[in-house]
Amino acid sequence: MQKGEPALVDSTSPRWGEKASYYSAVCVETGEVDVMELVGNSCAETSAAFLRQLRARHAEPLVVLWDNGPAHSGEALRAYLRTPDLRLRLVRLPAYSPDFNADEAIWDWVRDEVTAKTCLGSAAAVRAHVGAFFHRLNTRAAEVTRRCRTVLHARAEALAADCVLAGQPRHADPALALV
């Protein structure tokens, strides 16, 4: 292989229905990452299951920013969001706005450290390697917060600083004002 040329490797793609899929969420303030491995494809039911997992792990009120993926809507999700005293607010990001989605940085990181130029060959191998990556993130909170800072966070911090300089109280989460 010549320097500067891509490496070619034998690879096989998983059969239809054999893939590794996940939900994940990142708290940019603490560096904590929550993950849920999926069995099958994502849908409204799996989105609701992930939100139930987040709700069970975090007692405080939650604001979840997420993209407009097809699995992020549907009756099962709407039914879950009608749960009394849920204390969970969903904020949909504008269409195709990966620069606002902190979780995109996690998946870029997975591609860099786990799957780049690698053929893992099976969903089981992907689950093993990706699972190990997520397990290691528990000890890398500072790096998570650094990598996952988004354009949205930078704008929110600037807005908050402007409010403080102008002597205005912060009545709302500035991140939500920008979405």
Secondary structure, DSSP 8 states (H G I E B T S, - for coil): --TTS----------TT---EEEEEE-TTT--EEEEEESS---HHHHHHHHHHHHHH--S-EEEEE---GGG-SHHHHHHHT-TT--EEEEE--SS-GGG-HHHHHHHHHIIIIITT----SHHHHHHHHHHHHHHHTT-HHHHHHHH--HHHHHHHHHHHHHHHTT----S-HHHHH-
